[in-house]
Amino acid sequence: MGLKIYTYSNPYEIDCESFWNEIKDCAHFCVSQTMVNGMNQTYPIFKNRQSTATIKSLINALYEDWESINTNIRQIMEVDNAISELDYKTTCLENVKRSLLFNTKSIVSCFRMFKELELDSHLMNKKELNIDQQYLVELYKIIDKKQNSAFSFKRASSQWFVEKAIDNALLYHKKDVDLNVIDRNRIVIHGIHQFTPAMLVAIEDISKYKDVILLFNYQKQYSSVYDTWMNIYSIFDLPINNQSVNQFVPMPLLINSYQSNVLADYIGHLSNGEFIDKNKVLNNLEVIEFDNTTEFANYVAMLFDKAKKTNRQNSHINNPLAFMEEQLYSASGKVNDILRAYFPEQFGERHFLDYPIGHFFVSTTNMWDYETKSVKIENFSDIKECLNSGIIYERNSGQLVSIFNIVEPYVEKENTITGINKKINQLIKNADKKHEDKDKVGYFNVDLDSLQELKNALIELEKIINSFFCDFDKEGDNFRRFYKRIRSFIISRIGDINELDEEMHTVIEKLLARLEESDLPDNGTFNSLKHTMSYYLSQDENTARGAHWIVRNFDQIDGDILRSATQDPEKTCYHFCCLSDKDICTGKDERLPWPLDIKFFEYSYQALDLKYQIFLKSKMEYRNFKRYALLYGLEFNRVGCKLSYVKTEENKENDLFYMLTLLGVNIRNYSSYTSNNYLGHMLIESEEEDIKDAIQLISAEDKMKLKLCPYRFALEGIEQGRTIFRDRFLIHSYLKILIGNSVKKKLNGKPYSDEIIKKSIQEEYDVIEVRFRISDELEKTQLISSVYKEIYGYISSMKKYNKNKNMFPIVSNQIDREMHLKEHFLNISLKEMLDVPKDEEVKQALIDKNFYCKHGKHCLYCASKDICLEYGANTGGE
């Protein structure tokens, strides 16, 4: 038994390679499910025999105990205990210890890798490591010497065990598989570039009893790109069967994909340093430029939403991805973080903790301060999750969190529920002290009953959190006691489970059964509880939660691109996205858990073991993988293609992938102003005969909003009836305008000096701010300084009109009008807005009922940005 390495030149023609007869009847394990799908579609013999599965399913079958939830939980608790031991063995800095506790799960992942690589903690060198990595090594020394540790990794040690695991992997989630037609004495492993320690261990263990063939694609003509594979596989120190002489040549007969294939050819030659005459077909090639990730996510969401509608109309199979007009592959995973919020049901079977009721339990845990044994709020989103969970009674669904959002700017400096309720009491107490300035501030526009309901809800929430955790460490068996309490709480709050909708009924039923049956540890720390909650509050540990990614990553191109050969080019194309230099050429491997990086493995351990060397080399080659994946996808695509990249991320500009720049590919800005935007335009329902009456009720300021942004006009002029500032930043901007305007009127035409101006600003601040009670000392200083600069800017701008330089400028009717408008529009330039739209323009807007959003710098100071669906997508928000 042993190991062989084969390559093939064309993924559509593996059956033409000399070794085909050697592998066609074998069990095949692919690097990803997408490769399984691609191989099954391209080679009917694999599909008919059901001889393909993922390498992950093989690893899970080989090391079943190692991959179990119970093992993971025991490992988390063991690491948690080891962190507490650091105090005795080292002088552990408090902030480092907090960091270690916060990242317990990541540390577990590190130690699992160490054990799979069989690293000896005593041979580890800390000299070149950063502080977090040094403590990681210290922790590993504690773990490594423990007897009966949860980190004891049991290898596959017999032929019978290996054969059983191979069979179980092939049978996983399949029916009617005839194992007798599959040669399980020889297995083929497809397309692994990024070797994990577990993969390498599995290959090593299986090859003791079976023949193992490692198989991957290789094109000799593009050696600069493809040699990333040779750099890794050469470390196996085995002959590589690389006999194919076939070379890829773009074929004009492949009309739909010819442009894509030519681009691949040019990238391949450029990578080799070979410059060839430019093919005219590239002149029509363009890259779409998205301004930011959110804008790109909205574009994808529009495509997916359309696919969902088509799926409902044409199919009984719930797979909208099959109807996507574009199959998307991204060099960055960030877009899926946004899409997960848009379409949570698409990303695998929903975990209990994905539901609002699940968020409630996580958030209550986040708000418990174990040190002080009290409720402490570090992130207001935890309160919102609890209020939005349906656990606490509210008259109308979503009411409590809506009220909290409005009062949040007023209470956001508080970090306890008691402190928040004191601020709410101030709002209640001052509710009858009306002033016109307050009408534009959100938290002054909440009715007393709603404020009282929010206050009562927060009091109830604090009681619930205390009941969960106040005695957590007083007695033994704290885990069992806590989850028993959780089970009782769910039953008491849900009531009759049969009254729930079918989905939620199933989720709650599974959870209650799991909490009843779970094999809980006798005792554990609060930190262990936080990190293991996701395991205990899951529905079914045996359910595969494989996500149907809307935007796949570059790792999934390898097999997925094969589907293009049978797809209708009129209905789909392949879209390669996030093609910036940063995303394509990144040296960062996001798969390494914190605090590991490649340098850790280079400096901490001098290992001669083959597994270690292959693992390290694959990580070092990750920076070259995405370039290969892009070339491969373009090369073997058989339908049309699109290219795009995101221009701005985290307020930094990205450059387009340098290969595309060298080829002179045109860049086209994506326009989110068109009707293709995923976010729907607001429609206002109104009978035509009522329009004249409606126009009479619309103020001149609101008509100006129509000119500035029809969407804002609809939200403020029609829907809510006035401008309301809810955001803390906007409220302070409004305060600045009010104080500045008041100072201008107070000093209007009077003698002034620097001292008089400063005194006037302070006096007006004291009069106006007391109505709002929102600024702390730092904000007060910044506000007064900002008004001071604005006043001198006003004096400077009025010099040519001010005849007496010793007198403060006179506030004319025009200036007074502009000052009034500033209270609606804050720092928005008014020069182009002073012409109020005519009634005919307003009438036409009301008739059309299409209040689209105009994007620009004015969005930053828009009073409705917190309820505007398009704000984040078009202002660089991530």
Long-range contacts (C-beta under 8 A, 24 or more apart in sequence): 1-207, 1-208, 1-209, 1-210, 1-211, 2-207, 2-211, 2-212, 3-203, 3-207, 3-211, 3-212, 3-213, 3-214, 3-236, 3-238, 4-211, 4-212, 4-213, 4-214, 4-238, 4-241, 5-213, 5-214, 5-215, 5-233, 5-236, 5-238, 5-239, 5-240, 5-241, 6-213, 6-214, 6-215, 6-240, 6-241, 7-215, 7-216, 7-217, 7-218, 7-229, 7-240, 7-241, 7-242, 7-244, 8-215, 8-216, 8-217, 8-218, 8-244, 9-217, 9-218, 9-219, 9-220, 9-244, 9-245, 9-246, 9-247, 9-248, 10-217, 10-246, 10-248, 10-636, 11-38, 11-42, 11-217, 11-561, 11-562, 11-636, 12-42, 12-562, 12-565, 12-636, 13-246, 14-43, 15-43, 17-244, 18-243, 19-213, 19-241, 22-186, 22-213, 23-186, 23-188, 23-213, 23-215, 25-49, 25-51, 25-181, 25-182, 25-183, 26-51, 26-182, 26-183, 26-184, 26-186, 26-187, 26-188, 26-213, 27-51, 27-53, 27-166, 27-170, 27-182, 27-183, 27-184, 27-186, 27-187, 27-188, 28-52, 28-53, 28-187, 28-188, 28-189, 28-190, 29-53, 29-54, 29-55, 29-57, 29-58, 29-169, 29-187, 29-188, 29-189, 29-190, 30-54, 30-55, 30-189, 30-190, 30-191, 30-559, 31-55, 31-189, 31-190, 31-191, 31-192, 31-193, 31-555, 31-558, 31-559, 32-191, 32-555, 32-556, 32-558, 32-559, 33-546, 34-552, 34-556, 34-558, 34-559, 34-560, 35-190, 35-191, 35-556, 35-558, 35-559, 35-560, 36-559, 37-559, 37-560, 37-563, 38-558, 38-559, 38-560, 38-561, 38-562, 38-563, 39-190, 39-559, 39-562, 41-562, 41-563, 41-566, 42-562, 42-565, 49-178, 49-181, 49-182, 50-170, 50-174, 50-177, 51-170, 51-182, 53-169, 53-170, 53-172, 55-189, 55-192, 55-199, 55-202, 57-169, 57-172, 58-165, 58-166, 58-169, 58-202, 59-198, 59-199, 59-202, 60-169, 60-172, 61-164, 61-165, 61-166, 61-168, 61-169, 61-172, 62-156, 62-161, 62-162, 62-165, 62-202, 62-205, 62-206, 63-153, 63-154, 63-156, 63-198, 63-201, 63-202, 65-154, 66-112, 66-153, 66-154, 68-541, 69-535, 69-538, 69-541, 70-519, 71-150, 72-108, 72-535, 73-521, 73-532, 73-535, 73-536, 74-150, 74-521, 75-108, 75-111, 75-112, 75-150, 75-151, 76-104, 76-105, 76-108, 76-528, 76-531, 76-532, 77-150, 77-521, 77-524, 77-525, 77-528, 77-532, 78-143, 78-146, 78-149, 78-150, 78-151, 79-104, 79-107, 79-108, 79-111, 79-139, 79-143, 80-104, 80-524, 80-525, 80-527, 80-528, 80-531, 81-525, 82-139, 82-142, 82-143, 83-139, 83-527, 84-525, 85-142, 86-135, 86-138, 86-139, 86-142, 89-138, 89-142, 90-135, 90-138, 92-135, 93-131, 96-131, 96-132, 96-135, 99-132, 100-132, 100-135, 100-136, 100-139, 101-527, 103-594, 103-595, 104-527, 104-528, 104-531, 105-531, 106-593, 106-594, 106-595, 107-136, 107-139, 107-593, 107-594, 109-593, 110-136, 110-140, 110-593, 110-595, 110-596, 111-139, 111-140, 111-143, 111-151, 112-151, 112-153, 113-196, 113-197, 113-593, 113-596, 114-140, 114-144, 115-151, 115-152, 115-153, 116-153, 116-196, 116-197, 116-198, 116-200, 116-201, 117-197, 117-607, 117-609, 117-611, 117-612, 117-615, 118-609, 118-611, 119-605, 119-607, 119-612, 120-144, 121-145, 123-605, 123-606, 124-604, 124-605, 125-603, 125-604, 125-605, 125-606, 126-604, 127-603, 128-599, 128-603, 128-604, 129-600, 129-603, 129-604, 130-595, 132-594, 132-595, 133-595, 133-596, 133-600, 133-604, 136-595, 136-596, 137-604, 155-201, 155-205, 156-202, 156-205, 156-206, 157-205, 159-209, 162-205, 162-206, 162-208, 162-209, 162-210, 163-209, 166-206, 166-210, 173-544, 184-210, 185-210, 185-211, 186-210, 186-211, 186-212, 186-213, 187-211, 187-212, 187-213, 188-212, 188-213, 188-215, 189-213, 189-214, 189-215, 190-215, 190-216, 190-559, 191-215, 191-216, 191-217, 191-558, 191-559, 192-216, 193-228, 193-229, 193-232, 193-618, 193-621, 193-625, 193-628, 194-555, 194-589, 194-591, 194-618, 194-619, 194-622, 194-625, 195-232, 195-614, 195-615, 195-618, 196-591, 196-615, 197-611, 197-615, 200-611, 200-614, 200-615, 201-611, 204-611, 217-558, 217-632, 218-242, 218-244, 219-247, 219-248, 219-268, 219-635, 220-247, 221-247, 221-248, 221-268, 222-248, 222-268, 222-269, 222-271, 222-272, 222-631, 223-272, 224-268, 224-271, 224-272, 224-273, 225-267, 225-268, 225-271, 225-624, 225-627, 225-628, 225-631, 226-628, 228-621, 228-624, 228-625, 228-627, 228-628, 229-628, 231-617, 231-621, 232-614, 232-617, 232-618, 232-621, 235-610, 235-613, 235-614, 235-617, 236-610, 236-614, 237-610, 248-635, 254-638, 256-569, 256-638, 256-639, 256-640, 257-564, 257-569, 257-637, 257-638, 257-639, 257-640, 257-641, 259-284, 259-285, 259-640, 259-641, 260-574, 260-634, 260-637, 260-640, 260-641, 261-634, 261-635, 261-637, 263-634, 263-641, 263-663, 264-631, 264-632, 264-634, 264-635, 265-635, 266-663, 267-630, 267-631, 267-634, 267-659, 267-663, 268-631, 268-635, 270-659, 270-662, 270-663, 271-627, 271-631, 271-659, 278-663, 278-664, 282-663, 282-664, 282-665, 285-643, 285-663, 285-665, 285-666, 286-643, 286-665, 286-666, 286-667, 286-668, 287-579, 287-643, 287-644, 287-645, 287-656, 287-660, 287-665, 287-666, 287-667, 287-668, 288-642, 288-643, 288-644, 288-645, 288-668, 288-669, 288-670, 289-644, 289-645, 289-647, 289-656, 289-667, 289-668, 289-669, 289-670, 290-644, 290-645, 290-646, 290-647, 290-670, 291-646, 291-647, 291-648, 291-669, 291-670, 291-672, 291-874, 291-876, 292-646, 292-647, 292-648, 292-649, 292-873, 292-876, 292-877, 292-878, 293-332, 293-334, 293-335, 293-338, 293-646, 293-649, 293-878, 294-338, 294-872, 294-873, 294-877, 294-878, 295-670, 295-672, 295-873, 295-874, 296-335, 296-577, 296-578, 296-644, 296-646, 296-670, 297-335, 297-338, 297-339, 297-342, 297-873, 298-672, 298-677, 298-678, 298-679, 298-873, 299-670, 299-672, 299-676, 299-678, 300-328, 300-335, 300-339, 300-550, 300-551, 301-339, 301-342, 301-343, 301-678, 302-676, 302-677, 302-678, 303-328, 304-339, 304-343, 304-346, 304-550, 305-678, 319-548, 320-346, 321-548, 321-550, 324-550, 324-572, 325-571, 325-572, 325-573, 326-572, 326-573, 326-574, 326-575, 326-642, 327-552, 327-560, 327-563, 327-564, 327-572, 327-573, 327-574, 327-575, 328-550, 328-551, 328-552, 328-575, 328-577, 329-551, 329-552, 329-553, 329-554, 329-556, 329-557, 329-560, 329-574, 329-575, 329-576, 329-577, 329-629, 329-633, 330-551, 330-552, 330-553, 330-554, 330-577, 330-578, 330-583, 331-553, 331-554, 331-576, 331-577, 331-578, 331-579, 331-580, 331-583, 331-584, 331-626, 331-630, 332-578, 332-580, 332-583, 332-646, 333-553, 333-590, 334-578, 334-649, 334-878, 335-551, 335-577, 335-578, 336-549, 336-550, 336-551, 339-550, 339-551, 343-550, 346-547, 346-548, 346-550, 347-547, 347-548, 347-549, 348-545, 348-546, 348-547, 348-548, 349-539, 349-543, 349-544, 349-545, 350-507, 351-534, 351-537, 351-538, 351-539, 351-545, 352-507, 352-510, 352-511, 352-537, 352-538, 352-539, 353-533, 353-534, 353-537, 353-538, 355-504, 355-507, 356-385, 356-388, 356-389, 356-390, 357-389, 357-390, 357-391, 357-490, 357-508, 358-537, 359-385, 359-386, 359-388, 359-389, 360-385, 360-386, 360-389, 360-391, 361-486, 361-533, 361-537, 362-533, 364-461, 364-464, 364-465, 364-468, 364-469, 365-468, 365-469, 365-529, 365-530, 365-533, 366-530, 367-465, 368-465, 368-468, 368-469, 368-526, 370-469, 370-472, 370-526, 370-527, 373-469, 373-470, 374-416, 375-416, 375-417, 375-462, 375-465, 375-466, 376-415, 376-416, 377-414, 377-415, 377-416, 377-417, 377-420, 378-415, 380-408, 380-412, 383-417, 383-458, 383-461, 386-461, 387-457, 387-461, 391-464, 391-493, 392-457, 392-460, 392-461, 393-457, 394-453, 394-457, 395-453, 399-450, 399-453, 400-453, 400-454, 400-457, 403-446, 403-450, 403-451, 403-453, 403-454, 404-454, 405-726, 405-866, 406-442, 406-443, 406-445, 406-446, 406-726, 407-442, 407-443, 407-446, 407-451, 407-454, 408-728, 409-442, 409-443, 409-726, 409-727, 409-728, 409-731, 409-774, 410-443, 410-773, 410-774, 412-728, 413-776, 417-458, 417-459, 417-461, 417-462, 418-462, 420-458, 421-455, 421-458, 421-459, 424-451, 424-454, 424-455, 424-458, 425-455, 426-773, 427-451, 428-452, 428-455, 430-773, 433-771, 435-771, 437-738, 437-768, 437-771, 438-771, 438-772, 439-722, 440-722, 440-723, 440-724, 440-725, 440-734, 440-823, 440-824, 440-863, 441-724, 441-725, 441-731, 441-734, 441-772, 442-724, 442-725, 442-726, 442-731, 443-726, 445-724, 464-489, 469-526, 472-526, 472-529, 473-526, 476-522, 476-523, 477-522, 477-523, 478-523, 478-524, 478-529, 479-520, 479-521, 479-522, 479-523, 479-524, 479-529, 480-520, 480-522, 482-529, 483-515, 483-518, 483-520, 483-536, 484-515, 486-515, 487-512, 487-515, 487-516, 506-539, 507-539, 510-539, 510-540, 511-537, 511-539, 514-538, 514-539, 514-540, 551-577, 554-625, 554-626, 554-629, 554-630, 554-633, 555-629, 557-629, 557-630, 557-632, 557-633, 558-629, 558-632, 561-632, 561-633, 561-636, 561-637, 562-636, 564-636, 564-637, 564-638, 564-639, 565-638, 567-638, 567-639, 568-639, 569-638, 569-639, 569-640, 572-639, 573-639, 573-640, 573-641, 573-642, 574-633, 574-637, 574-639, 574-640, 574-641, 574-642, 575-641, 575-642, 575-643, 575-644, 576-630, 576-633, 576-634, 576-641, 576-642, 576-643, 576-644, 577-642, 577-643, 577-644, 577-645, 577-646, 578-644, 578-645, 578-646, 579-630, 579-643, 579-644, 579-645, 579-656, 579-657, 579-660, 580-645, 580-646, 580-654, 580-655, 580-656, 580-657, 581-654, 581-655, 581-656, 581-657, 581-658, 582-649, 582-654, 582-655, 583-626, 583-645, 583-654, 584-626, 584-627, 584-630, 584-657, 585-623, 585-626, 585-627, 585-657, 585-658, 586-623, 586-626, 587-622, 587-623, 589-619, 589-622, 592-619, 627-659, 630-657, 644-670, 648-876, 649-878, 650-878, 651-876, 672-855, 672-870, 672-873, 672-874, 673-852, 673-854, 673-855, 677-870, 677-873, 679-869, 679-870, 679-873, 680-869, 681-711, 681-850, 681-851, 681-852, 681-853, 682-711, 682-714, 682-715, 682-851, 683-849, 683-850, 683-851, 684-714, 684-718, 684-719, 684-846, 684-849, 684-851, 685-849, 686-846, 686-849, 688-847, 691-843, 691-846, 691-847, 692-843, 694-718, 694-846, 695-839, 695-842, 695-843, 695-846, 698-842, 700-836, 701-821, 701-824, 703-836, 703-837, 703-842, 704-821, 704-825, 704-833, 704-834, 704-836, 704-837, 705-824, 706-837, 706-841, 706-842, 706-845, 707-833, 707-835, 707-836, 707-837, 708-825, 708-828, 708-833, 708-854, 708-858, 709-853, 709-854, 709-858, 709-862, 710-845, 710-850, 710-851, 710-852, 710-853, 710-854, 711-851, 711-852, 711-853, 711-854, 711-864, 711-868, 711-870, 712-853, 712-862, 712-863, 712-864, 712-868, 713-845, 713-851, 714-851, 715-864, 715-867, 715-868, 716-863, 716-864, 723-824, 723-863, 724-863, 725-863, 726-863, 726-866, 727-865, 727-866, 728-774, 730-826, 730-861, 730-863, 730-865, 731-772, 731-774, 732-774, 732-775, 732-779, 732-783, 733-826, 733-827, 733-861, 734-823, 734-826, 735-768, 735-769, 735-772, 735-774, 735-775, 735-783, 736-783, 736-786, 736-787, 736-790, 737-819, 737-822, 737-823, 737-826, 738-768, 738-823, 739-764, 739-765, 739-768, 739-769, 739-783, 739-787, 740-787, 740-790, 740-791, 740-794, 741-819, 741-822, 741-823, 742-767, 742-768, 743-787, 743-791, 744-791, 744-794, 744-808, 744-809, 744-811, 744-815, 744-819, 745-811, 747-808, 748-808, 748-809, 748-810, 748-811, 749-807, 749-808, 749-809, 749-810, 750-807, 750-808, 751-806, 751-807, 751-808, 752-806, 752-807, 752-808, 757-788, 757-791, 757-792, 758-788, 761-787, 761-788, 761-791, 824-863, 825-858, 825-861, 826-861, 826-863, 827-860, 827-861, 828-857, 828-858, 828-861, 829-858
